[in-house]
Protein backbone atom coordinates (compact mmCIF):
# COMPACT_ATOMS: atom_id res chain seq x y z
CA UNK A 1 0.00 0.00 0.00
CA UNK A 2 1.55 3.27 -1.12
CA UNK A 3 1.58 6.34 1.06
CA UNK A 4 -0.70 9.10 -0.35
CA UNK A 5 1.34 11.61 -2.32
CA UNK A 6 4.36 9.31 -2.71
CA UNK A 7 5.02 10.49 -6.26
CA UNK A 8 5.23 14.12 -5.13
CA UNK A 9 7.41 13.18 -2.15
CA UNK A 10 9.71 11.09 -4.34
CA UNK A 11 10.13 13.98 -6.80
CA UNK A 12 11.15 16.29 -3.94
CA UNK A 13 13.27 13.83 -1.97
CA UNK A 14 16.43 15.94 -2.36
CA UNK A 15 14.64 19.00 -1.03
CA UNK A 16 14.02 17.30 2.33
CA UNK A 17 17.65 17.84 3.30
CA UNK A 18 16.72 21.50 3.82
CA UNK A 19 14.85 20.65 7.04
CA UNK A 20 17.88 18.94 8.58
CA UNK A 21 20.23 21.69 7.40
CA UNK A 22 18.05 24.41 8.92
CA UNK A 23 17.71 22.90 12.40
CA UNK A 24 21.33 21.74 12.63
CA UNK A 25 22.59 25.07 11.29
CA UNK A 26 20.37 27.04 13.64
CA UNK A 27 21.48 24.93 16.60
CA UNK A 28 25.16 25.52 15.78
CA UNK A 29 24.72 29.28 15.35
CA UNK A 30 22.49 29.61 18.42
CA UNK A 31 24.84 27.54 20.56
CA UNK A 32 27.91 29.59 19.70
CA UNK A 33 26.66 33.13 19.10
CA UNK A 34 27.21 34.07 22.75
CA UNK A 35 30.89 33.13 22.43
CA UNK A 36 31.20 34.92 19.09
CA UNK A 37 29.71 38.17 20.39
CA UNK A 38 31.05 38.11 23.97
CA UNK A 39 34.75 37.84 24.74
CA UNK A 40 33.90 37.02 28.37
CA UNK A 41 31.91 33.96 27.24
CA UNK A 42 34.84 32.93 25.05
CA UNK A 43 37.14 33.16 28.08
CA UNK A 44 34.69 30.99 30.06
CA UNK A 45 34.98 28.37 27.34
CA UNK A 46 38.77 28.72 27.45
CA UNK A 47 38.71 28.02 31.21
CA UNK A 48 36.43 25.03 30.65
CA UNK A 49 38.90 23.58 28.13
CA UNK A 50 41.90 24.39 30.37
CA UNK A 51 40.27 22.46 33.24
CA UNK A 52 40.18 19.46 30.89
CA UNK A 53 43.88 19.85 30.01
CA UNK A 54 43.25 20.84 26.40
CA UNK A 55 46.48 22.26 24.96
CA UNK A 56 46.28 25.93 23.93
CA UNK A 57 42.76 26.28 25.37
CA UNK A 58 42.11 29.78 24.05
CA UNK A 59 43.07 28.81 20.51
CA UNK A 60 41.02 25.61 20.83
CA UNK A 61 38.01 27.60 22.09
CA UNK A 62 38.22 30.11 19.26
CA UNK A 63 38.66 27.41 16.58
CA UNK A 64 35.78 25.32 17.93
CA UNK A 65 33.39 28.25 18.33
CA UNK A 66 34.05 29.78 14.93
CA UNK A 67 34.06 26.38 13.20
CA UNK A 68 30.61 25.67 14.64
CA UNK A 69 29.29 29.18 13.97
CA UNK A 70 30.40 29.34 10.33
CA UNK A 71 29.53 25.70 9.64
CA UNK A 72 26.05 26.47 10.96
CA UNK A 73 25.72 29.39 8.56
CA UNK A 74 26.98 27.21 5.68
CA UNK A 75 24.46 24.49 6.55
CA UNK A 76 21.62 27.02 6.60
CA UNK A 77 22.35 28.37 3.11
CA UNK A 78 23.53 25.01 1.79
CA UNK A 79 27.03 26.10 0.77
CA UNK A 80 30.16 23.97 1.10
CA UNK A 81 28.05 21.54 3.13
CA UNK A 82 30.38 18.55 2.68
CA UNK A 83 33.36 20.59 3.89
CA UNK A 84 31.39 21.96 6.82
CA UNK A 85 30.25 18.43 7.63
CA UNK A 86 33.85 17.20 7.69
CA UNK A 87 34.86 20.02 10.03
CA UNK A 88 31.91 19.28 12.34
CA UNK A 89 32.78 15.57 12.45
CA UNK A 90 36.20 16.48 13.85
CA UNK A 91 34.68 19.07 16.20
CA UNK A 92 32.06 16.77 17.68
CA UNK A 93 34.38 13.80 18.05
CA UNK A 94 36.65 16.14 20.01
CA UNK A 95 33.66 17.42 22.03
CA UNK A 96 32.61 13.89 22.92
CA UNK A 97 36.14 13.02 24.04
CA UNK A 98 36.90 16.30 25.86
CA UNK A 99 33.61 17.43 27.34
CA UNK A 100 31.26 14.45 27.32
CA UNK A 101 33.40 11.41 28.17
CA UNK A 102 31.89 9.50 31.06
CA UNK A 103 28.56 11.32 30.94
CA UNK A 104 25.32 9.35 30.68
CA UNK A 105 23.74 8.80 27.28
CA UNK A 106 21.13 11.60 27.61
CA UNK A 107 23.94 14.15 28.08
CA UNK A 108 25.73 12.76 25.03
CA UNK A 109 22.67 12.74 22.80
CA UNK A 110 22.99 16.33 21.48
CA UNK A 111 26.64 16.00 20.36
CA UNK A 112 25.93 12.51 18.99
CA UNK A 113 23.06 13.92 16.92
CA UNK A 114 25.29 16.71 15.64
CA UNK A 115 27.95 14.12 14.76
CA UNK A 116 25.35 12.00 12.95
CA UNK A 117 24.08 15.05 11.03
CA UNK A 118 27.64 16.02 10.09
CA UNK A 119 28.26 12.48 8.79
CA UNK A 120 25.03 12.71 6.78
CA UNK A 121 26.09 16.03 5.25
CA UNK A 122 29.56 14.71 4.40
CA UNK A 123 28.14 11.69 2.58
CA UNK A 124 24.97 13.21 1.10
CA UNK A 125 25.77 16.85 0.46
CA UNK A 126 23.40 19.80 0.71
CA UNK A 127 20.43 18.48 -1.24
CA UNK A 128 18.30 20.14 -3.90
CA UNK A 129 17.30 23.40 -2.20
CA UNK A 130 20.78 24.74 -1.58
CA UNK A 131 23.42 27.12 -2.82
CA UNK A 132 25.62 24.09 -3.62
CA UNK A 133 22.92 22.67 -5.93
CA UNK A 134 22.26 26.06 -7.55
CA UNK A 135 25.96 26.52 -8.27
CA UNK A 136 26.19 22.98 -9.68
CA UNK A 137 23.23 23.69 -12.00
CA UNK A 138 24.86 26.94 -13.09
CA UNK A 139 28.20 25.20 -13.81
CA UNK A 140 26.39 22.48 -15.76
CA UNK A 141 24.49 25.02 -17.84
CA UNK A 142 27.67 26.99 -18.54
CA UNK A 143 29.76 24.00 -19.61
CA UNK A 144 30.12 23.47 -23.37
CA UNK A 145 28.64 19.96 -23.25
CA UNK A 146 26.03 20.71 -20.59
CA UNK A 147 27.47 17.93 -18.46
CA UNK A 148 28.76 18.55 -14.97
CA UNK A 149 32.51 18.53 -14.47
C-alpha positions as CSV (number, residue, x, y, z in Angstrom):
1,X,0.0,0.0,0.0
2,X,1.5,3.3,-1.1
3,X,1.6,6.3,1.1
4,X,-0.7,9.1,-0.4
5,X,1.3,11.6,-2.3
6,X,4.4,9.3,-2.7
7,X,5.0,10.5,-6.3
8,X,5.2,14.1,-5.1
9,X,7.4,13.2,-2.1
10,X,9.7,11.1,-4.3
11,X,10.1,14.0,-6.8
12,X,11.1,16.3,-3.9
13,X,13.3,13.8,-2.0
14,X,16.4,15.9,-2.4
15,X,14.6,19.0,-1.0
16,X,14.0,17.3,2.3
17,X,17.6,17.8,3.3
18,X,16.7,21.5,3.8
19,X,14.9,20.7,7.0
20,X,17.9,18.9,8.6
21,X,20.2,21.7,7.4
22,X,18.1,24.4,8.9
23,X,17.7,22.9,12.4
24,X,21.3,21.7,12.6
25,X,22.6,25.1,11.3
26,X,20.4,27.0,13.6
27,X,21.5,24.9,16.6
28,X,25.2,25.5,15.8
29,X,24.7,29.3,15.3
30,X,22.5,29.6,18.4
31,X,24.8,27.5,20.6
32,X,27.9,29.6,19.7
33,X,26.7,33.1,19.1
34,X,27.2,34.1,22.7
35,X,30.9,33.1,22.4
36,X,31.2,34.9,19.1
37,X,29.7,38.2,20.4
38,X,31.0,38.1,24.0
39,X,34.8,37.8,24.7
40,X,33.9,37.0,28.4
41,X,31.9,34.0,27.2
42,X,34.8,32.9,25.0
43,X,37.1,33.2,28.1
44,X,34.7,31.0,30.1
45,X,35.0,28.4,27.3
46,X,38.8,28.7,27.5
47,X,38.7,28.0,31.2
48,X,36.4,25.0,30.7
49,X,38.9,23.6,28.1
50,X,41.9,24.4,30.4
51,X,40.3,22.5,33.2
52,X,40.2,19.5,30.9
53,X,43.9,19.9,30.0
54,X,43.2,20.8,26.4
55,X,46.5,22.3,25.0
56,X,46.3,25.9,23.9
57,X,42.8,26.3,25.4
58,X,42.1,29.8,24.0
59,X,43.1,28.8,20.5
60,X,41.0,25.6,20.8
61,X,38.0,27.6,22.1
62,X,38.2,30.1,19.3
63,X,38.7,27.4,16.6
64,X,35.8,25.3,17.9
65,X,33.4,28.2,18.3
66,X,34.0,29.8,14.9
67,X,34.1,26.4,13.2
68,X,30.6,25.7,14.6
69,X,29.3,29.2,14.0
70,X,30.4,29.3,10.3
71,X,29.5,25.7,9.6
72,X,26.1,26.5,11.0
73,X,25.7,29.4,8.6
74,X,27.0,27.2,5.7
75,X,24.5,24.5,6.6
76,X,21.6,27.0,6.6
77,X,22.4,28.4,3.1
78,X,23.5,25.0,1.8
79,X,27.0,26.1,0.8
80,X,30.2,24.0,1.1
81,X,28.0,21.5,3.1
82,X,30.4,18.6,2.7
83,X,33.4,20.6,3.9
84,X,31.4,22.0,6.8
85,X,30.2,18.4,7.6
86,X,33.8,17.2,7.7
87,X,34.9,20.0,10.0
88,X,31.9,19.3,12.3
89,X,32.8,15.6,12.5
90,X,36.2,16.5,13.8
91,X,34.7,19.1,16.2
92,X,32.1,16.8,17.7
93,X,34.4,13.8,18.0
94,X,36.6,16.1,20.0
95,X,33.7,17.4,22.0
96,X,32.6,13.9,22.9
97,X,36.1,13.0,24.0
98,X,36.9,16.3,25.9
99,X,33.6,17.4,27.3
100,X,31.3,14.4,27.3
101,X,33.4,11.4,28.2
102,X,31.9,9.5,31.1
103,X,28.6,11.3,30.9
104,X,25.3,9.3,30.7
105,X,23.7,8.8,27.3
106,X,21.1,11.6,27.6
107,X,23.9,14.2,28.1
108,X,25.7,12.8,25.0
109,X,22.7,12.7,22.8
110,X,23.0,16.3,21.5
111,X,26.6,16.0,20.4
112,X,25.9,12.5,19.0
113,X,23.1,13.9,16.9
114,X,25.3,16.7,15.6
115,X,27.9,14.1,14.8
116,X,25.3,12.0,13.0
117,X,24.1,15.1,11.0
118,X,27.6,16.0,10.1
119,X,28.3,12.5,8.8
120,X,25.0,12.7,6.8
121,X,26.1,16.0,5.2
122,X,29.6,14.7,4.4
123,X,28.1,11.7,2.6
124,X,25.0,13.2,1.1
125,X,25.8,16.8,0.5
126,X,23.4,19.8,0.7
127,X,20.4,18.5,-1.2
128,X,18.3,20.1,-3.9
129,X,17.3,23.4,-2.2
130,X,20.8,24.7,-1.6
131,X,23.4,27.1,-2.8
132,X,25.6,24.1,-3.6
133,X,22.9,22.7,-5.9
134,X,22.3,26.1,-7.5
135,X,26.0,26.5,-8.3
136,X,26.2,23.0,-9.7
137,X,23.2,23.7,-12.0
138,X,24.9,26.9,-13.1
139,X,28.2,25.2,-13.8
140,X,26.4,22.5,-15.8
141,X,24.5,25.0,-17.8
142,X,27.7,27.0,-18.5
143,X,29.8,24.0,-19.6
144,X,30.1,23.5,-23.4
145,X,28.6,20.0,-23.3
146,X,26.0,20.7,-20.6
147,X,27.5,17.9,-18.5
148,X,28.8,18.5,-15.0
149,X,32.5,18.5,-14.5
